[in-house]
């Protein structure tokens, strides 16, 4: 009797609670459902800290047989090995000025890492590097003599979009007192303004100094390519065109210990420029660039069309530090045709197995002004 009563009570309770033979779901009132905050979305960002000027010298001096088939990309070949910097720290800061995330000192290969950086589809960072406390000795394997260098705080003005769980292969750079900055300081001293490389980073004397590299086309902004001989013109500040030559026992007039020197005029065969901003500068400066390539009478049909279209570079004042920019040529298009995204390059196949290794969002293509076309054609001779 007790067992029968217990069974009857269970069936009555199940019917009242909606647990019948039907599959109808149990409705839980929304105000009684548990609410749990999801953890903030983060990513790990890592890369290499290196000297872009030493990288460029290595690119020009390492024998071809030693370079092998390695592309001159940031993480391939001997170029990064020779120019990597140990003991520097990298901080990631957003353009909005949020708090920076700082890495541990870079290792012997220049590797650095920031763990747990807030991420998102629109979360972008810039990598700024703080140099080691002591001067850095050159890599003894360098094919040409290189000086001991004291480095300055440097920002690589290239956005890192932290939108994936792992952000590999990011570049951070440091520029020192033995390269272009020394050559610029000598040129300014010769022109009547006594200047040292450290003076170029004194906020009471300048609004900062920007270094600009102009390269051949590249799939990714960290993939170094052949320098493009260029002419540059800046809307403000003092612009210096730069060149390089090996340092002999008797350096050339105005040559820095690393071999860089200032050229007269505004054309750099090396595609390398320095812009010194005036003190208290607050407005961005536009640098317009022109490819100086002169086509051959019978150009190589397999070579890309030249001269390139080079988008202008917008330089932001950064007093007290060096900023590094890169510009890449774009394939010119016939009049009336729009260049495809990326300057005419197709996206490269992603590496396996991680397709988001670059963590990079390229800037939108710059609309270059087209030359007016006379519908009636050129005047008759």
C-alpha positions as CSV (number, residue, x, y, z in Angstrom):
1,X,0.0,0.0,0.0
2,X,2.8,2.4,0.8
3,X,4.6,1.6,-2.5
4,X,1.4,2.2,-4.5
5,X,0.9,5.5,-2.8
6,X,4.5,6.6,-3.4
7,X,4.1,5.7,-7.2
8,X,0.8,7.7,-7.4
9,X,2.4,10.7,-5.7
10,X,5.4,10.6,-8.1
11,X,3.2,10.5,-11.2
12,X,1.0,13.4,-9.9
13,X,4.1,15.5,-9.2
14,X,5.6,14.7,-12.6
15,X,2.4,15.7,-14.4
16,X,2.1,19.0,-12.4
17,X,5.8,19.8,-13.2
18,X,5.5,19.2,-16.9
19,X,7.6,16.1,-16.9
20,X,5.2,13.9,-18.9
21,X,5.9,11.5,-21.7
22,X,6.0,14.5,-24.1
23,X,9.3,16.2,-24.9
24,X,8.2,19.7,-24.0
25,X,11.1,21.7,-22.6
26,X,11.0,23.1,-19.0
27,X,10.7,26.8,-19.1
28,X,12.8,28.7,-16.5
29,X,11.9,32.3,-15.9
30,X,14.6,34.7,-17.2
31,X,14.9,36.5,-13.9
32,X,15.9,33.2,-12.2
33,X,18.6,32.1,-14.8
34,X,22.2,32.4,-13.6
35,X,24.3,35.3,-15.2
36,X,28.0,34.7,-15.6
37,X,30.4,37.3,-17.0
38,X,32.7,35.9,-19.8
39,X,36.4,36.5,-19.4
40,X,37.8,39.4,-21.4
41,X,39.1,38.5,-24.8
42,X,42.9,38.6,-24.9
43,X,45.8,37.6,-27.3
44,X,49.5,36.9,-27.0
45,X,51.7,39.1,-29.1
46,X,55.3,38.2,-30.0
47,X,57.9,39.1,-32.4
48,X,61.5,40.3,-32.9
49,X,63.3,43.4,-31.8
50,X,66.0,44.5,-34.3
51,X,67.9,47.4,-35.8
52,X,66.4,48.3,-39.2
53,X,69.6,50.1,-40.3
54,X,71.8,47.1,-39.4
55,X,69.2,45.0,-41.2
56,X,69.6,47.1,-44.3
57,X,73.4,47.0,-44.2
58,X,73.2,43.2,-43.8
59,X,70.9,43.0,-46.8
60,X,73.4,44.9,-48.9
61,X,76.6,43.2,-47.7
62,X,75.9,39.5,-46.9
63,X,77.2,37.4,-49.8
64,X,74.6,35.8,-51.9
65,X,76.0,32.3,-51.3
66,X,75.6,32.8,-47.5
67,X,72.0,34.2,-47.8
68,X,71.0,31.2,-49.9
69,X,67.4,31.2,-51.1
70,X,66.2,33.1,-48.0
71,X,63.8,35.9,-48.7
72,X,64.8,39.2,-47.0
73,X,61.7,38.9,-44.8
74,X,61.9,39.8,-41.1
75,X,62.2,36.2,-39.8
76,X,64.2,34.6,-42.7
77,X,67.8,34.6,-43.6
78,X,70.8,36.0,-41.8
79,X,69.6,39.6,-41.8
80,X,67.6,39.4,-38.7
81,X,70.2,37.2,-36.9
82,X,72.8,40.0,-37.5
83,X,70.5,42.9,-36.5
84,X,68.6,41.4,-33.6
85,X,68.9,43.3,-30.3
86,X,69.1,41.7,-26.8
87,X,67.9,43.3,-23.6
88,X,65.4,45.8,-25.0
89,X,61.8,45.9,-23.9
90,X,58.7,46.4,-26.1
91,X,55.5,48.1,-25.0
92,X,52.2,47.9,-26.9
93,X,50.1,51.0,-26.7
94,X,46.8,51.8,-28.5
95,X,46.6,55.0,-30.6
96,X,44.0,56.2,-28.1
97,X,46.7,56.4,-25.4
98,X,45.5,53.5,-23.2
99,X,47.9,52.0,-20.7
100,X,50.8,50.2,-22.3
101,X,51.6,46.5,-22.0
102,X,55.4,45.8,-21.5
103,X,57.3,42.7,-22.5
104,X,60.2,41.2,-20.6
105,X,63.7,42.0,-22.0
106,X,64.3,40.5,-25.5
107,X,66.5,37.4,-25.6
108,X,69.7,36.8,-27.6
109,X,67.7,36.5,-30.8
110,X,65.7,39.6,-30.2
111,X,62.5,37.7,-29.3
112,X,59.9,39.4,-27.2
113,X,56.4,38.6,-26.0
114,X,53.4,40.2,-24.4
115,X,50.9,37.8,-22.8
116,X,47.2,38.6,-22.3
117,X,46.8,41.8,-24.4
118,X,43.2,42.8,-24.7
119,X,42.0,42.0,-28.2
120,X,39.0,42.6,-30.5
121,X,38.1,43.2,-34.1
122,X,39.1,46.9,-33.7
123,X,41.9,46.7,-31.1
124,X,45.1,48.1,-32.6
125,X,48.5,48.6,-31.0
126,X,51.7,50.3,-31.9
127,X,55.0,48.7,-30.8
128,X,57.5,51.0,-29.0
129,X,60.9,49.8,-27.9
130,X,63.0,50.9,-24.9
131,X,66.7,50.3,-25.5
132,X,69.1,48.3,-23.2
133,X,70.8,50.4,-20.6
134,X,74.3,49.7,-22.0
135,X,75.6,50.3,-25.5
136,X,75.1,47.2,-27.8
137,X,78.1,45.5,-29.4
138,X,77.8,44.6,-33.0
139,X,77.3,41.0,-34.1
140,X,80.8,39.6,-34.7
141,X,79.6,37.7,-37.8
142,X,78.7,41.0,-39.7
143,X,80.4,41.0,-43.1
144,X,81.5,44.6,-42.7
145,X,82.8,46.4,-39.6
146,X,80.0,47.8,-37.4
147,X,80.3,50.2,-34.5
148,X,79.0,49.8,-30.9
149,X,75.7,51.6,-30.7
150,X,73.7,53.4,-28.1
151,X,70.0,53.1,-28.9
152,X,67.1,55.5,-28.5
153,X,63.4,54.9,-27.7
154,X,61.8,54.0,-31.0
155,X,58.2,53.5,-32.2
156,X,57.5,51.4,-35.3
157,X,54.4,53.2,-36.8
158,X,52.7,50.1,-38.1
159,X,49.3,49.0,-36.7
160,X,49.0,45.6,-35.0
161,X,45.4,44.5,-35.1
162,X,45.0,42.2,-32.1
163,X,42.0,40.3,-33.3
164,X,43.1,36.6,-32.9
165,X,44.2,34.4,-30.1
166,X,47.9,34.3,-31.1
167,X,49.6,37.3,-32.7
168,X,53.0,36.0,-34.1
169,X,55.7,37.7,-36.1
170,X,55.4,41.3,-35.0
171,X,58.2,43.8,-35.6
172,X,59.7,46.2,-33.0
173,X,62.7,48.3,-33.9
174,X,65.4,50.4,-32.3
175,X,67.5,53.1,-33.9
176,X,70.8,54.3,-32.5
177,X,73.4,57.0,-32.6
178,X,75.7,55.5,-35.3
179,X,73.5,55.5,-38.3
180,X,71.3,58.1,-40.1
181,X,70.9,60.2,-36.9
182,X,74.6,60.8,-36.8
183,X,74.7,61.7,-40.5
184,X,71.8,64.1,-40.0
185,X,73.4,65.7,-36.9
186,X,76.6,66.2,-38.9
187,X,74.7,67.8,-41.8
188,X,72.8,70.2,-39.4
189,X,76.1,71.1,-37.7
190,X,77.7,71.8,-41.1
191,X,74.7,74.0,-41.9
192,X,75.3,76.1,-38.8
193,X,73.2,74.4,-36.1
194,X,75.5,72.4,-33.8
195,X,73.7,69.1,-33.3
196,X,74.4,65.7,-31.8
197,X,72.2,62.6,-32.4
198,X,70.9,62.9,-28.8
199,X,69.8,66.5,-29.7
200,X,67.4,65.2,-32.3
201,X,65.5,63.6,-29.5
202,X,65.5,66.6,-27.2
203,X,61.9,67.9,-27.0
204,X,63.2,71.4,-26.5
205,X,65.1,71.3,-29.8
206,X,62.9,69.1,-32.1
207,X,59.5,67.6,-32.3
208,X,61.0,64.2,-32.8
209,X,62.7,62.6,-35.8
210,X,61.1,60.2,-38.3
211,X,62.9,57.7,-40.5
212,X,61.2,56.5,-43.7
213,X,62.1,53.5,-45.7
214,X,60.7,53.1,-49.3
215,X,60.6,49.6,-50.6
216,X,59.5,47.5,-53.6
217,X,56.1,45.9,-53.5
218,X,55.4,43.7,-50.5
219,X,52.6,41.4,-49.4
220,X,53.0,42.4,-45.8
221,X,54.4,45.5,-44.3
222,X,57.0,43.6,-42.3
223,X,58.3,41.8,-45.4
224,X,61.4,43.8,-46.4
225,X,61.9,44.2,-50.1
226,X,64.4,45.9,-52.4
227,X,64.8,49.6,-51.7
228,X,63.2,52.0,-54.3
229,X,65.1,55.0,-55.4
230,X,62.8,57.9,-54.6
231,X,62.3,61.7,-54.3
232,X,60.6,62.9,-51.1
233,X,59.0,66.2,-50.3
234,X,57.7,67.1,-46.8
235,X,55.0,69.7,-46.0
236,X,56.9,70.8,-42.9
237,X,60.2,70.1,-41.0
238,X,63.6,69.4,-42.4
239,X,63.9,66.4,-44.8
240,X,67.2,64.7,-45.5
241,X,67.8,62.1,-48.2
242,X,70.2,59.4,-47.1
243,X,72.7,57.0,-48.7
244,X,75.1,54.3,-47.5
245,X,78.7,53.2,-48.3
246,X,81.1,50.9,-46.5
247,X,83.2,52.7,-44.0
248,X,86.8,52.7,-45.0
249,X,89.8,53.6,-42.8
250,X,89.2,57.2,-43.8
251,X,85.4,57.8,-43.6
252,X,83.8,60.0,-46.2
253,X,82.9,63.6,-45.2
254,X,79.7,63.5,-43.2
255,X,79.6,59.7,-43.0
256,X,78.3,58.1,-39.8
257,X,80.1,55.3,-38.1
258,X,77.7,52.8,-39.6
259,X,78.2,54.2,-43.1
260,X,75.2,56.4,-43.7
261,X,75.5,60.0,-45.1
262,X,73.2,62.8,-46.2
263,X,72.8,63.5,-49.9
264,X,72.4,66.9,-51.4
265,X,68.8,67.5,-52.7
266,X,65.8,65.3,-52.0
267,X,66.5,62.1,-53.9
268,X,67.7,59.0,-52.2
269,X,69.0,56.1,-54.3
270,X,68.5,54.0,-51.2
271,X,64.9,55.0,-50.6
272,X,65.8,56.2,-47.1
273,X,64.9,59.6,-45.6
274,X,65.0,61.3,-42.3
275,X,62.5,64.0,-41.2
276,X,63.3,66.3,-38.3
277,X,60.2,68.1,-37.0
278,X,60.3,71.5,-35.4
279,X,59.9,71.8,-31.6
280,X,56.4,72.1,-30.3
281,X,55.0,70.6,-33.5
282,X,51.5,69.3,-33.1
283,X,50.2,68.9,-36.7
284,X,50.8,65.8,-38.9
285,X,53.3,66.2,-41.7
286,X,52.7,64.8,-45.2
287,X,55.6,63.3,-47.0
288,X,55.0,62.8,-50.8
289,X,57.1,60.2,-52.6
290,X,58.0,59.7,-56.3
291,X,59.7,56.7,-57.8
292,X,62.7,57.9,-59.9
293,X,62.9,54.7,-62.0
294,X,63.4,55.4,-65.8
295,X,62.0,52.6,-68.0
296,X,64.3,51.0,-70.5
297,X,63.5,51.3,-74.2
298,X,62.6,47.5,-74.2
299,X,61.5,46.7,-70.6
300,X,61.5,43.2,-69.2
301,X,58.0,41.8,-69.9
302,X,58.2,39.8,-66.6
303,X,59.1,42.8,-64.5
304,X,56.3,44.8,-62.8
305,X,55.4,48.1,-64.5
306,X,57.4,51.0,-63.3
307,X,57.6,53.7,-62.1
308,X,55.5,52.8,-59.0
309,X,52.8,54.8,-57.4
310,X,53.9,55.4,-53.8
311,X,51.2,56.6,-51.4
312,X,52.1,59.6,-49.2
313,X,53.2,59.0,-45.6
314,X,51.6,60.9,-42.8
315,X,54.1,61.5,-40.0
316,X,52.8,62.3,-36.5
317,X,55.0,64.4,-34.1
318,X,56.6,62.2,-31.5
319,X,59.0,64.4,-29.4
320,X,61.6,62.6,-27.5
321,X,61.7,59.5,-29.6
322,X,62.5,58.1,-33.1
323,X,59.6,56.9,-35.3
324,X,60.0,54.5,-38.1
325,X,57.8,54.3,-41.2
326,X,57.7,52.2,-44.3
327,X,56.2,52.9,-47.7
328,X,55.7,50.4,-50.5
329,X,55.3,50.9,-54.2
330,X,52.1,50.1,-56.0
331,X,51.6,49.0,-59.6
332,X,50.5,51.9,-61.8
333,X,47.2,51.4,-63.6
334,X,46.2,52.7,-67.0
335,X,44.2,56.0,-66.9
336,X,40.6,55.5,-65.7
337,X,41.3,52.2,-64.0
338,X,41.2,51.7,-60.3
339,X,44.2,49.9,-58.7
340,X,43.1,46.7,-57.0
341,X,43.6,46.4,-53.2
342,X,47.2,46.0,-52.2
343,X,48.6,47.8,-55.2
344,X,47.9,44.9,-57.6
345,X,49.2,42.0,-55.5
346,X,47.1,39.0,-54.8
347,X,46.9,37.7,-51.3
348,X,49.6,35.1,-50.7
349,X,48.5,31.6,-49.6
350,X,48.3,31.5,-45.8
351,X,50.9,29.4,-44.0
352,X,49.8,26.2,-42.4
353,X,48.3,25.5,-40.1
354,X,47.7,28.9,-38.6
355,X,46.2,31.4,-41.1
356,X,46.2,34.4,-38.8
357,X,49.9,34.5,-38.0
358,X,50.4,38.1,-39.2
359,X,47.8,39.7,-37.1
360,X,48.1,42.7,-39.4
361,X,45.4,44.9,-41.0
362,X,46.8,46.9,-43.9
363,X,45.7,50.6,-44.1
364,X,43.1,51.5,-46.7
365,X,44.6,52.2,-50.1
366,X,45.4,55.9,-50.7
367,X,43.6,57.5,-53.6
368,X,46.3,59.0,-55.7
369,X,45.3,61.9,-58.0
370,X,45.0,61.1,-61.6
371,X,46.5,63.3,-64.3
372,X,43.8,65.1,-66.3
373,X,43.2,63.5,-69.7
374,X,42.4,65.8,-72.6
375,X,39.4,64.2,-74.5
376,X,40.6,65.8,-77.7
377,X,44.0,64.3,-77.4
378,X,47.4,66.0,-77.7
379,X,47.6,69.1,-79.9
380,X,48.7,68.5,-83.5
381,X,52.3,69.3,-84.3
